[in-house]
Amino acid sequence: MKNSYQEHIKRLAKLNHRHQRGKNYINGMLIRHLYPAEKATQLSGWDDVSFILNDYRVNVAWIHPRQDYLDHLQSEASKRVAHLSPIGDIFNKSTANYVKVGQSRKKVVSHTMSFTKESELWSKAYDLALQEVSETTQYCATPFIRKEWLANGYFVNLCAPIEVRSIHDLTILVSLVKRLLKRETTLEQEFPHYTYTKEQWVAEESSLNKMPKSQC
C-alpha cells in the first residue's frame, strides 16, 4: 500500500522541477562551488550538487568518510563540554545589527558577538576535549547512503571514499549516485569492506589541517 504523504511529496518535487527549468545546469549538473587549480591535490571533505533524473531533480550532499570521522570527533567533544556552553551568554551579550525595511521599520540581520571569559574557557575546554577524543576514539567511518523525498526534490545524503576537487570529480560523483539510485551497483560493490579509522586519520592529519573549510 502506498504512503499517501510520500506520494504527495513526490508530486510536489516533480512540480517544483517543472517550475525550475531555468536553472543553469552545466553538463547536466547544478554546480555550486569553485574548484581552484591550486587546491587540486588537497584532501576533500564535502560537496553538494544537483542533477536531473527522469522528471525530478536529485540533490546530493556528499561527504568523505574522513569528514564523517571529523564530525564524530567534534560531536563527542561538544558533548563533553556541553555543561560549559556559552551560547546563551554570547547571544544575551551580543549587539544586534539592523537594516532599514520600508520607511519606519528595521529588522535584525546579524549579531556582533561579545566574547566573555566564559566563552574563552569553553573554547579551551573544547580544544582539550577534541584532542582527548582524537587520541582515544575507536570510531570507524564507513560508506552510507540515505535517501528521502522532499518538496523540492529527492535528497541523497552520501558518504563515499572518493575525492571531489574538480568538475571532473563532480561528474564521477553524479555518475555514482545515478547508478546507486538505479540499483545498478551498491556501496559494498564499489567500496568492499571499506572503513576509515584512526590510522588513516593520523596519517592524514597534517594534510587535514590544510583542508579548506569551504569550497565556495
N, C-alpha and C positions, 0 to 999 in steps of 0.2 A: 504494500500500500504506500502510495507516495505521500511525502510530508508536504502538506499544503503551504506551510510557511516557507519551506525551502523552494518550492515551485514558484511562489510569489517573488522571492528574492532573485531567482534565476530570470524571471520575466523582467524585473526591474534592471538587472545587469545588462540584458540584451537590448532593452530600450535605451539605456544610458549610452551604450556603444553606438547605436544609430544616431544619437544626438551629438556625438563627439567625434565625428569622422574628419573634422578639420584639423585634428592634431598633426603635428609634424613628425611623421614616422620616417626613420632612416633605415633602409634595409629591413623594413618590417618591424622595427623596434622604436619605442619611445625612449630615447636616451636622456638621462637626467644629469649626467656628470661629465666632467672633462677628464682626459687621460693624458697628462703631460708626459712628454718623452723622457724627462729626467727621472720619472718615478716608475719607469717600465720594468725595472728589476727589483723593486721593493715588494715585500710581502703584502698581500692584500687581506682585508678583514671582512668587508661587507660591500654590498652594492644593491641597487634596485633597478628594475627595468620593466616595461610593459610591452606586450605584443598581442596580436590578434589571432585567435584560434577559433575556427568556424565562424559563428556570428556573435562572439563576445570577446572581451579583452581579458587578458591574464596579467595580473600584477604580481611581480615576483620580488620578494625580499630575500636576498641570498646572504648567508654568512659562511665563512670558512670555519672549520672546527676549531681553529686557534682562537677565533672570535668568541665562539661558544665557550671555550675554556676560560678566556679572559672574563666573559660575562659572569661565569660561575664564581671565579675568584672575587670579583668586585661585589657580587651579591652576598657571598659569605662574609666578606669583610664588613659590609654595611650592616649586616645583622649583628655582628659582634660589637659594633659601636652605636647601635640604634638608640640606646639609652642616653647617649651624649648628643643626639642630633640637635643641631642649632637652627634647623629650618624655620621653625616658628619664630624664633628670636630674630633671625635675619629679616623676615618679612615684616615683623612688627616694628623694626627699627629702620626699615627702608624708606626711601623717598620716592613718591610716585611721580612719574613723568607723564605729562598730559599733551594732547594735541587738541586744537580747536575743532569742534564739529558744529557747523552752522554758525549762526550769529552769536549765540549766547551759551552754548553747551560745550563741555570738554569731556574727553574720555581718557582713561589711563591706557597707555600703550606699553609701558615698561616700568621697572623699578630700579633705582640705583641702590645697590646693597651697601649696608654699613656693617662691615665685618667686625665682630666683637672678640673679646678674649675667649669666650666660649666656643665660637666658631673656629678659632685658631687651634684650640685644644682638640676639638673634634677632628680637624684636618690631620693633626699629628697622630692622633689615635687611629684614625682610618689608615694612614700610610703604614703604621706599625702592624695593624691587623692584616692589611693586604700582604705585607711581607711574610707574616706568620702563616697565612693561608697558602701562599705560594710555596712555602717550604714544606708544608705538611699535607696538603691535599692529595687524595688518591683518585681524583675525578678523571674520568675518561670521556672525551667528547667523541661522539660517533655521528655519522651522517643521518639526517632525518628529513622527512617531508611532511608538511601539514597543509591541508587544503580546506578552503571554505568559500561558500558563495557570499558575496557582499553586494549591496545595492549598486555599486559602481563596477562590478566585475568579479572574476574568480581570483581569489587571493591565494598565493602559494608561498609558504614560508619554507625555504630550503637551506639545509646545511650540507655542504658537499666540499670535499678537499680538492678544489681547483683554484687557480689564480685568475683574478679578473683585474687586469691592469691596462686593457686596451679595448677598443671596439671589437677587434677580432676575438678577444677572450669573451666579451659580452655575447657575441654571436654563438660561441660554443656553449655558454650558459643557457641561452634561449633554446638551442637545439636539444640540450639535455632535458630541460623542463618539458618540452614538447613530447619527447619520446617517453618520458615518465608518465605524462598525462594520458598519452595514447596507449599506455601499457605495453610499449614495445621493449621496455627494459625496466630494471629495478635498481635501486641504490646498491643492493647487495651484489648484483651482477656487475655494476660499474666500479664499485669500490669494495671488493670482497674482504671481509674481516678487518676493515679499516678502523683504527682507533687513534685518537690524538691524546697523548699522555704527558705527564710531567717531563719525560725525557725530551720530547720534541719541544716543549715549552722552554726548557732550559737551553737547549741547543739554539733556539731561535731568539732568545731573549734580547740579545744585543741588537738584532735587526728589528725586533718588535718595538724597541724604544724609538726607532726612527720611522715607524709605520704612521702614515698620515691619519689623523682622526677623521678627516672628511675628504672625499674625492671630488667635492664640488669645485 
